[in-house]
Amino acid sequence: MALFADTGLPMIFVELPFLALALVPVVLLEALVFRFRLPLSFPRALGGSLVANLCSTFLGVPVAWLALFLAELCFGSGGMYDLGTPLLRLAAVTVQAPWLFPYEGEFYWMIPAASLFLMLPFFLASVLTERYVLQRWWPGIERRRLARSVWLANLLSYGVLAAYWAWQLAFAEPRPIA
């Protein structure tokens, strides 16, 4: 199978490695939230956080990306946007965030912008996946309390991840094409 330079960029190939690298600090941060909000020892909180985050990173996020990509195919722009105005640039990185079209020389800002946009659906997928997993992992924890803790843990961890992408976007500079 040949790859062509004009095929664009499937953002799952940016996001999955990023989320895999962030897994250790995210697991630790969320485990601390669970430890202090739920009647759990730190080892139990850490184990649940690890299993839940592995499931959300390698199952929930890819399923969310696939749903977004299919929506882009079915309802998307149908082609490349003219990036002449800020509104059109915003439209391009939101509508085409799952699979960025090959805008010549624009990936330097489009990748962090699309990643920042994708944080919202990935956050929702993570919350749903982790809540489901943790309800089974810790069956004795009251569901409403667990759901609130999962929301808080993910708000904190995704807040940090979104701050990283916002920083990348704020300081994005064009790079010469090799």
MDAnalysis code that builds the backbone (N, CA, C; Angstrom):
import MDAnalysis as mda
import numpy as np

u = mda.Universe.empty(534, n_residues=178, atom_resindex=np.repeat(np.arange(178), 3), trajectory=True)
u.add_TopologyAttr("name", ["N", "CA", "C"] * 178)
u.add_TopologyAttr("resid", np.arange(1, 179))
u.add_TopologyAttr("resname", ["MET", "ALA", "LEU", "PHE", "ALA", "ASP", "THR", "GLY", "LEU", "PRO", "MET", "ILE", "PHE", "VAL", "GLU", "LEU", "PRO", "PHE", "LEU", "ALA", "LEU", "ALA", "LEU", "VAL", "PRO", "VAL", "VAL", "LEU", "LEU", "GLU", "ALA", "LEU", "VAL", "PHE", "ARG", "PHE", "ARG", "LEU", "PRO", "LEU", "SER", "PHE", "PRO", "ARG", "ALA", "LEU", "GLY", "GLY", "SER", "LEU", "VAL", "ALA", "ASN", "LEU", "CYS", "SER", "THR", "PHE", "LEU", "GLY", "VAL", "PRO", "VAL", "ALA", "TRP", "LEU", "ALA", "LEU", "PHE", "LEU", "ALA", "GLU", "LEU", "CYS", "PHE", "GLY", "SER", "GLY", "GLY", "MET", "TYR", "ASP", "LEU", "GLY", "THR", "PRO", "LEU", "LEU", "ARG", "LEU", "ALA", "ALA", "VAL", "THR", "VAL", "GLN", "ALA", "PRO", "TRP", "LEU", "PHE", "PRO", "TYR", "GLU", "GLY", "GLU", "PHE", "TYR", "TRP", "MET", "ILE", "PRO", "ALA", "ALA", "SER", "LEU", "PHE", "LEU", "MET", "LEU", "PRO", "PHE", "PHE", "LEU", "ALA", "SER", "VAL", "LEU", "THR", "GLU", "ARG", "TYR", "VAL", "LEU", "GLN", "ARG", "TRP", "TRP", "PRO", "GLY", "ILE", "GLU", "ARG", "ARG", "ARG", "LEU", "ALA", "ARG", "SER", "VAL", "TRP", "LEU", "ALA", "ASN", "LEU", "LEU", "SER", "TYR", "GLY", "VAL", "LEU", "ALA", "ALA", "TYR", "TRP", "ALA", "TRP", "GLN", "LEU", "ALA", "PHE", "ALA", "GLU", "PRO", "ARG", "PRO", "ILE", "ALA"])
u.atoms.positions = np.array([
    [0.846, -1.183, 0.000],
    [0.000, 0.000, 0.000],
    [0.887, 1.241, 0.000],
    [0.686, 2.103, -0.920],
    [1.488, 3.324, -1.020],
    [0.841, 4.447, -0.227],
    [1.666, 5.278, 0.387],
    [1.180, 6.456, 1.093],
    [1.517, 7.684, 0.255],
    [0.585, 8.607, 0.214],
    [0.783, 9.804, -0.575],
    [0.786, 11.020, 0.337],
    [1.582, 12.021, -0.014],
    [1.714, 13.224, 0.798],
    [0.415, 14.016, 0.857],
    [-0.480, 13.796, -0.103],
    [-1.709, 14.579, -0.134],
    [-2.891, 13.879, 0.540],
    [-2.637, 12.891, 1.387],
    [-3.727, 12.172, 2.039],
    [-4.166, 12.822, 3.338],
    [-3.440, 13.775, 3.842],
    [-3.816, 14.419, 5.085],
    [-3.220, 13.705, 6.282],
    [-3.750, 14.015, 7.450],
    [-3.212, 13.473, 8.692],
    [-4.328, 12.942, 9.577],
    [-4.410, 11.610, 9.744],
    [-5.368, 11.069, 10.705],
    [-4.873, 11.397, 12.121],
    [-5.610, 12.210, 12.844],
    [-5.152, 12.713, 14.129],
    [-5.053, 11.641, 15.210],
    [-5.614, 10.473, 14.978],
    [-5.451, 9.391, 15.952],
    [-3.977, 9.012, 16.069],
    [-3.203, 9.216, 14.990],
    [-1.772, 8.907, 15.026],
    [-0.962, 9.965, 15.755],
    [-1.567, 11.084, 16.033],
    [-0.958, 12.103, 16.895],
    [-1.435, 11.884, 18.328],
    [-2.727, 11.683, 18.477],
    [-3.338, 11.623, 19.807],
    [-2.984, 10.363, 20.600],
    [-3.007, 9.201, 19.973],
    [-2.725, 7.981, 20.743],
    [-1.315, 7.958, 21.340],
    [-0.276, 8.296, 20.576],
    [1.053, 8.342, 21.201],
    [1.132, 9.393, 22.313],
    [0.496, 10.550, 22.099],
    [0.476, 11.600, 23.118],
    [-0.203, 11.099, 24.384],
    [-1.368, 10.473, 24.243],
    [-2.098, 9.974, 25.409],
    [-1.366, 8.815, 26.071],
    [-0.691, 7.983, 25.287],
    [0.091, 6.883, 25.874],
    [1.251, 7.433, 26.703],
    [1.912, 8.472, 26.205],
    [2.999, 9.099, 26.973],
    [2.478, 9.756, 28.248],
    [1.287, 10.295, 28.192],
    [0.699, 10.979, 29.342],
    [0.069, 10.008, 30.335],
    [0.047, 8.735, 30.006],
    [-0.667, 7.751, 30.821],
    [-0.183, 7.699, 32.272],
    [1.111, 7.683, 32.503],
    [1.622, 7.562, 33.879],
    [1.206, 8.754, 34.742],
    [1.458, 10.007, 34.315],
    [1.004, 11.109, 35.161],
    [-0.519, 11.181, 35.301],
    [-1.251, 10.831, 34.255],
    [-2.709, 10.849, 34.329],
    [-3.199, 9.810, 35.329],
    [-2.654, 8.609, 35.265],
    [-3.049, 7.544, 36.203],
    [-2.771, 7.977, 37.637],
    [-1.615, 8.568, 37.878],
    [-1.264, 9.021, 39.235],
    [-2.194, 10.141, 39.698],
    [-2.438, 11.124, 38.852],
    [-3.312, 12.235, 39.213],
    [-4.721, 11.739, 39.529],
    [-5.262, 10.896, 38.663],
    [-6.611, 10.396, 38.879],
    [-6.677, 9.474, 40.093],
    [-5.624, 8.706, 40.332],
    [-5.589, 7.848, 41.526],
    [-5.647, 8.699, 42.794],
    [-4.956, 9.826, 42.796],
    [-5.010, 10.728, 43.955],
    [-6.423, 11.264, 44.165],
    [-7.095, 11.611, 43.089],
    [-8.478, 12.079, 43.205],
    [-9.344, 10.976, 43.804],
    [-9.209, 9.759, 43.294],
    [-10.012, 8.643, 43.802],
    [-9.687, 8.346, 45.266],
    [-8.418, 8.412, 45.615],
    [-7.995, 8.136, 46.994],
    [-8.637, 9.112, 47.975],
    [-8.676, 10.389, 47.613],
    [-9.185, 11.387, 48.542],
    [-10.695, 11.592, 48.481],
    [-11.326, 11.141, 47.408],
    [-12.784, 11.323, 47.295],
    [-13.572, 10.064, 47.600],
    [-12.922, 8.921, 47.560],
    [-13.618, 7.645, 47.745],
    [-12.965, 6.863, 48.888],
    [-13.698, 5.958, 49.501],
    [-13.118, 5.167, 50.585],
    [-12.209, 4.051, 50.052],
    [-11.057, 4.458, 49.525],
    [-10.124, 3.523, 48.908],
    [-8.722, 3.770, 49.440],
    [-7.945, 2.692, 49.531],
    [-6.521, 2.855, 49.817],
    [-5.846, 3.336, 48.536],
    [-4.647, 3.875, 48.665],
    [-3.959, 4.341, 47.464],
    [-3.671, 3.194, 46.488],
    [-3.230, 2.004, 46.952],
    [-3.019, 0.919, 45.976],
    [-4.291, 0.531, 45.207],
    [-5.454, 0.505, 45.884],
    [-6.711, 0.199, 45.175],
    [-7.073, 1.308, 44.201],
    [-6.872, 2.561, 44.629],
    [-7.164, 3.698, 43.747],
    [-6.247, 3.678, 42.527],
    [-4.977, 3.364, 42.755],
    [-4.003, 3.307, 41.669],
    [-4.333, 2.186, 40.686],
    [-4.681, 1.024, 41.199],
    [-5.034, -0.103, 40.324],
    [-6.256, 0.193, 39.477],
    [-7.290, 0.749, 40.091],
    [-8.489, 1.100, 39.334],
    [-8.218, 2.172, 38.304],
    [-7.438, 3.181, 38.700],
    [-7.095, 4.256, 37.774],
    [-6.319, 3.716, 36.580],
    [-5.391, 2.805, 36.834],
    [-4.596, 2.224, 35.748],
    [-5.479, 1.462, 34.765],
    [-6.307, 0.568, 35.275],
    [-7.164, -0.237, 34.397],
    [-8.139, 0.650, 33.629],
    [-8.759, 1.603, 34.328],
    [-9.731, 2.478, 33.676],
    [-9.075, 3.326, 32.589],
    [-7.883, 3.849, 32.869],
    [-7.209, 4.690, 31.883],
    [-6.656, 3.895, 30.712],
    [-6.236, 2.677, 30.943],
    [-5.829, 1.828, 29.818],
    [-7.018, 1.583, 28.893],
    [-8.175, 1.305, 29.500],
    [-9.380, 1.068, 28.689],
    [-9.809, 2.328, 27.946],
    [-9.793, 3.476, 28.619],
    [-10.247, 4.695, 27.942],
    [-9.251, 5.133, 26.871],
    [-7.948, 4.953, 27.125],
    [-6.945, 5.379, 26.147],
    [-6.947, 4.501, 24.900],
    [-7.032, 3.187, 25.097],
    [-6.868, 2.279, 23.969],
    [-8.168, 1.696, 23.431],
    [-9.284, 2.049, 24.062],
    [-10.591, 1.621, 23.550],
    [-11.526, 2.825, 23.379],
    [-11.759, 3.575, 24.453],
    [-12.694, 4.700, 24.406],
    [-12.298, 5.781, 23.426],
    [-11.054, 6.225, 23.494],
    [-10.589, 7.298, 22.599],
    [-10.599, 6.846, 21.133],
    [-10.068, 5.665, 20.785],
    [-10.146, 5.257, 19.371],
    [-11.581, 5.106, 18.860],
    [-12.493, 4.625, 19.695],
    [-13.895, 4.514, 19.270],
    [-14.475, 5.915, 19.037],
    [-14.170, 6.852, 19.933],
    [-14.640, 8.233, 19.753],
    [-14.057, 8.833, 18.477],
    [-12.755, 8.603, 18.250],
    [-12.132, 9.133, 17.031],
    [-12.807, 8.542, 15.793],
    [-13.054, 7.237, 15.800],
    [-13.690, 6.587, 14.649],
    [-15.074, 7.177, 14.401],
    [-15.846, 7.402, 15.453],
    [-17.173, 8.013, 15.295],
    [-17.059, 9.417, 14.704],
    [-16.085, 10.190, 15.188],
    [-15.874, 11.539, 14.647],
    [-15.428, 11.489, 13.189],
    [-14.546, 10.547, 12.875],
    [-14.074, 10.412, 11.499],
    [-15.216, 10.032, 10.554],
    [-16.054, 9.098, 10.993],
    [-17.201, 8.707, 10.164],
    [-18.163, 9.881, 9.988],
    [-18.359, 10.669, 11.047],
    [-19.200, 11.866, 10.938],
    [-18.574, 12.861, 9.963],
    [-17.242, 12.983, 10.008],
    [-16.555, 13.877, 9.070],
    [-16.768, 13.411, 7.628],
    [-16.694, 12.103, 7.421],
    [-16.917, 11.573, 6.073],
    [-18.345, 11.810, 5.601],
    [-19.302, 11.589, 6.504],
    [-20.716, 11.700, 6.120],
    [-21.218, 13.137, 6.042],
    [-20.787, 13.972, 6.982],
    [-21.356, 15.315, 7.091],
    [-20.322, 16.422, 6.968],
    [-19.087, 16.058, 6.711],
    [-17.992, 17.033, 6.709],
    [-18.044, 18.003, 5.558],
    [-16.963, 18.685, 5.392],
    [-16.882, 19.790, 4.445],
    [-16.882, 19.336, 2.992],
    [-16.425, 18.128, 2.747],
    [-16.343, 17.666, 1.374],
    [-15.103, 18.144, 0.642],
    [-14.238, 18.850, 1.307],
    [-13.013, 19.310, 0.678],
    [-12.267, 20.274, 1.560],
    [-11.229, 20.818, 0.991],
    [-10.388, 21.731, 1.752],
    [-11.043, 23.101, 1.850],
    [-10.836, 23.734, 2.981],
    [-11.340, 25.082, 3.207],
    [-10.340, 26.110, 2.680],
    [-10.861, 27.260, 2.311],
    [-10.013, 28.420, 2.068],
    [-9.676, 28.948, 3.457],
    [-8.414, 29.018, 3.800],
    [-8.002, 29.420, 5.147],
    [-7.763, 30.917, 5.247],
    [-8.437, 31.687, 4.424],
    [-8.199, 33.121, 4.348],
    [-8.711, 33.935, 5.525],
    [-9.641, 33.395, 6.296],
    [-10.164, 34.157, 7.439],
    [-10.053, 33.306, 8.703],
    [-10.021, 33.943, 9.860],
    [-9.968, 33.171, 11.119],
    [-11.159, 32.223, 11.276],
    [-12.344, 32.640, 10.846],
    [-13.524, 31.784, 10.959],
    [-13.384, 30.523, 10.107],
    [-12.846, 30.662, 8.908],
    [-12.640, 29.494, 8.047],
    [-11.540, 28.589, 8.598],
    [-10.504, 29.167, 9.198],
    [-9.458, 28.352, 9.835],
    [-10.045, 27.569, 11.010],
    [-10.889, 28.232, 11.799],
    [-11.550, 27.560, 12.919],
    [-12.438, 26.426, 12.418],
    [-13.180, 26.684, 11.365],
    [-14.044, 25.651, 10.789],
    [-13.220, 24.458, 10.308],
    [-12.101, 24.727, 9.665],
    [-11.266, 23.641, 9.139],
    [-10.757, 22.732, 10.250],
    [-10.283, 23.307, 11.352],
    [-9.701, 22.464, 12.408],
    [-10.749, 21.826, 13.310],
    [-11.988, 22.291, 13.267],
    [-13.019, 21.615, 14.059],
    [-13.723, 20.547, 13.234],
    [-14.212, 20.923, 12.060],
    [-14.923, 19.965, 11.208],
    [-13.990, 18.846, 10.750],
    [-12.741, 19.189, 10.455],
    [-11.797, 18.206, 9.926],
    [-10.803, 17.726, 10.980],
    [-11.084, 17.933, 12.252],
    [-10.149, 17.550, 13.312],
    [-9.797, 16.056, 13.323],
    [-10.727, 15.149, 13.079],
    [-10.323, 13.738, 13.111],
    [-9.282, 13.382, 12.037],
    [-9.438, 13.964, 10.860],
    [-8.500, 13.687, 9.764],
    [-8.264, 15.012, 9.044],
    [-7.142, 15.638, 9.367],
    [-6.838, 16.945, 8.783],
    [-6.492, 16.806, 7.307],
    [-7.076, 17.664, 6.510],
    [-6.725, 17.706, 5.099],
    [-5.287, 18.221, 4.970],
    [-4.615, 17.925, 3.856],
    [-3.201, 18.310, 3.715],
    [-3.009, 19.774, 3.312],
    [-3.281, 20.657, 4.251],
    [-3.066, 22.083, 3.990],
    [-1.566, 22.348, 3.987],
    [-1.045, 22.761, 2.872],
    [0.388, 22.982, 2.699],
    [0.932, 23.983, 3.711],
    [1.847, 23.537, 4.532],
    [2.527, 24.411, 5.475],
    [1.692, 24.904, 6.644],
    [0.510, 24.337, 6.896],
    [-0.362, 24.813, 7.967],
    [-0.434, 23.867, 9.164],
    [0.171, 22.694, 9.063],
    [0.079, 21.722, 10.165],
    [0.704, 22.235, 11.459],
    [1.639, 23.179, 11.373],
    [2.313, 23.669, 12.576],
    [1.310, 24.233, 13.590],
    [0.233, 24.829, 13.133],
    [-0.787, 25.327, 14.052],
    [-2.033, 24.457, 14.036],
    [-2.273, 23.748, 12.932],
    [-3.494, 22.944, 12.834],
    [-3.451, 21.720, 13.747],
    [-2.289, 21.109, 13.907],
    [-2.201, 19.929, 14.769],
    [-2.533, 20.281, 16.217],
    [-1.910, 21.301, 16.818],
    [-2.320, 21.620, 18.189],
    [-3.763, 22.126, 18.281],
    [-4.246, 22.857, 17.280],
    [-5.631, 23.342, 17.313],
    [-6.620, 22.181, 17.216],
    [-6.379, 21.258, 16.306],
    [-7.265, 20.094, 16.178],
    [-7.176, 19.217, 17.434],
    [-5.978, 19.064, 17.979],
    [-5.807, 18.281, 19.209],
    [-6.576, 18.906, 20.360],
    [-6.528, 20.205, 20.442],
    [-7.266, 20.922, 21.487],
    [-8.763, 20.698, 21.315],
    [-9.258, 20.778, 20.105],
    [-10.674, 20.519, 19.851],
    [-11.046, 19.077, 20.213],
    [-10.171, 18.123, 19.847],
    [-10.463, 16.707, 20.113],
    [-10.474, 16.365, 21.603],
    [-9.895, 17.228, 22.431],
    [-9.898, 16.964, 23.869],
    [-11.324, 16.834, 24.412],
    [-12.273, 17.577, 23.881],
    [-13.646, 17.519, 24.390],
    [-14.305, 16.158, 24.123],
    [-14.380, 15.672, 22.883],
    [-14.998, 14.353, 22.702],
    [-14.185, 13.232, 23.363],
    [-12.864, 13.369, 23.406],
    [-12.058, 12.345, 24.068],
    [-12.286, 12.364, 25.575],
    [-12.486, 13.548, 26.148],
    [-12.825, 13.672, 27.561],
    [-14.129, 12.926, 27.840],
    [-15.149, 13.174, 27.033],
    [-16.443, 12.518, 27.239],
    [-16.324, 11.000, 27.087],
    [-15.571, 10.546, 26.103],
    [-15.367, 9.109, 25.918],
    [-14.627, 8.516, 27.116],
    [-13.652, 9.237, 27.635],
    [-12.894, 8.755, 28.790],
    [-13.776, 8.661, 30.022],
    [-14.591, 9.673, 30.253],
    [-15.487, 9.645, 31.413],
    [-16.428, 8.443, 31.332],
    [-17.045, 8.254, 30.182],
    [-17.991, 7.142, 30.030],
    [-17.296, 5.787, 30.188],
    [-16.142, 5.644, 29.550],
    [-15.407, 4.378, 29.623],
    [-14.925, 4.109, 31.039],
    [-14.309, 5.099, 31.666],
    [-13.748, 4.902, 33.003],
    [-14.834, 4.672, 34.045],
    [-15.945, 5.369, 33.920],
    [-17.040, 5.140, 34.862],
    [-17.552, 3.710, 34.745],
    [-17.722, 3.247, 33.522],
    [-18.185, 1.877, 33.291],
    [-17.214, 0.866, 33.905],
    [-15.930, 1.042, 33.628],
    [-14.910, 0.114, 34.138],
    [-14.855, 0.154, 35.666],
    [-14.861, 1.351, 36.228],
    [-14.699, 1.471, 37.674],
    [-15.936, 1.025, 38.450],
    [-17.118, 1.093, 37.854],
    [-18.303, 0.548, 38.516],
    [-18.173, -0.960, 38.698],
    [-17.454, -1.593, 37.807],
    [-17.227, -3.032, 37.920],
    [-16.004, -3.337, 38.785],
    [-15.009, -2.462, 38.728],
    [-13.771, -2.647, 39.488],
    [-14.001, -2.430, 40.982],
    [-14.842, -1.440, 41.300],
    [-15.169, -1.107, 42.697],
    [-16.682, -1.187, 42.890],
    [-17.256, -2.396, 42.900],
    [-18.716, -2.511, 42.959],
    [-19.323, -1.975, 44.270],
    [-18.541, -1.871, 45.324],
    [-19.073, -1.390, 46.592],
    [-19.184, 0.118, 46.707],
    [-18.665, 0.856, 45.741],
    [-18.701, 2.318, 45.789],
    [-20.043, 2.803, 45.233],
    [-20.668, 3.726, 45.944],
    [-21.951, 4.284, 45.512],
    [-21.775, 4.936, 44.132],
    [-22.662, 4.597, 43.198],
    [-22.516, 4.984, 41.789],
    [-22.448, 6.492, 41.568],
    [-23.286, 7.243, 42.248],
    [-23.294, 8.695, 42.043],
    [-21.975, 9.311, 42.514],
    [-21.489, 8.853, 43.634],
    [-20.217, 9.365, 44.168],
    [-19.059, 8.994, 43.242],
    [-19.094, 7.762, 42.736],
    [-18.061, 7.324, 41.797],
    [-18.120, 8.144, 40.511],
    [-19.328, 8.365, 39.981],
    [-19.480, 9.133, 38.738],
    [-18.923, 10.543, 38.905],
    [-19.220, 11.179, 40.024],
    [-18.694, 12.531, 40.271],
    [-17.173, 12.523, 40.384],
    [-16.633, 11.501, 40.998],
    [-15.173, 11.407, 41.138],
    [-14.502, 11.184, 39.792],
    [-15.115, 10.376, 38.948],
    [-14.570, 10.144, 37.603],
    [-14.606, 11.448, 36.797],
    [-15.695, 12.201, 36.897],
    [-15.781, 13.493, 36.204],
    [-14.683, 14.430, 36.690],
    [-14.522, 14.529, 37.999],
    [-13.508, 15.431, 38.547],
    [-12.101, 14.996, 38.128],
    [-11.820, 13.708, 38.251],
    [-10.486, 13.202, 37.887],
    [-10.179, 13.512, 36.426],
    [-11.160, 13.314, 35.556],
    [-10.944, 13.577, 34.132],
    [-10.907, 15.062, 33.816],
    [-11.671, 15.872, 34.543],
    [-11.569, 17.322, 34.355],
    [-10.150, 17.792, 34.656],
    [-9.582, 17.275, 35.727],
    [-8.211, 17.660, 36.081],
    [-7.201, 17.161, 35.053],
    [-7.271, 15.875, 34.719],
    [-6.266, 15.332, 33.797],
    [-6.420, 15.912, 32.395],
    [-7.645, 16.024, 31.891],
    [-7.837, 16.612, 30.564],
    [-7.552, 18.101, 30.569],
    [-7.740, 18.749, 31.715],
    [-7.347, 20.157, 31.816],
    [-5.862, 20.334, 31.588],
    [-5.061, 19.446, 32.168],
    [-3.610, 19.495, 31.973],
    [-3.260, 19.190, 30.515],
    [-3.893, 18.174, 29.946],
    [-3.624, 17.816, 28.546],
    [-4.022, 18.959, 27.603],
    [-5.172, 19.564, 27.852],
    [-5.615, 20.687, 27.020],
    [-4.673, 21.878, 27.175],
    [-4.162, 22.098, 28.388],
    [-3.210, 23.198, 28.601],
    [-1.945, 22.971, 27.777],
    [-1.507, 21.720, 27.670],
    [-0.337, 21.417, 26.842],
    [-0.606, 21.821, 25.383],
    [-1.753, 21.400, 24.834],
    [-2.058, 21.716, 23.439],
    [-2.287, 23.217, 23.241],
    [-2.881, 23.878, 24.240],
    [-3.061, 25.333, 24.142],
    [-1.699, 26.021, 24.111],
    [-0.762, 25.544, 24.911],
    [0.598, 26.091, 24.914],
    [1.253, 25.879, 23.538],
    [1.106, 24.673, 23.004],
    [1.671, 24.374, 21.681],
    [1.069, 25.279, 20.612],
    [-0.226, 25.531, 20.706],
    [-0.889, 26.390, 19.734],
    [-0.439, 27.842, 19.889],
    [-0.332, 28.296, 21.125],
    [0.046, 29.691, 21.374],
    [1.435, 30.002, 20.848],
    [2.323, 29.027, 20.871],
    [3.696, 29.263, 20.455],
    [4.059, 28.542, 19.156],
    [3.054, 28.173, 18.384],
    [3.290, 27.476, 17.114],
    [3.960, 28.417, 16.115],
    [4.967, 27.902, 15.468],
    [5.674, 28.669, 14.440],
    [5.841, 27.806, 13.199],
    [5.751, 28.445, 12.035],
    [5.948, 27.662, 10.800],
    [7.343, 27.042, 10.785],
    [7.390, 25.830, 10.272],
    [8.674, 25.140, 10.116],
    [8.908, 24.891, 8.636],
    [10.133, 25.043, 8.193],
    [10.413, 24.773, 6.772],
    [10.184, 23.302, 6.463],
    [9.615, 23.045, 5.296],
    [9.379, 21.666, 4.860],
    [10.679, 21.107, 4.324],
    [11.080, 19.959, 4.838],
    [12.365, 19.357, 4.454],
    [12.314, 18.740, 3.083],
])
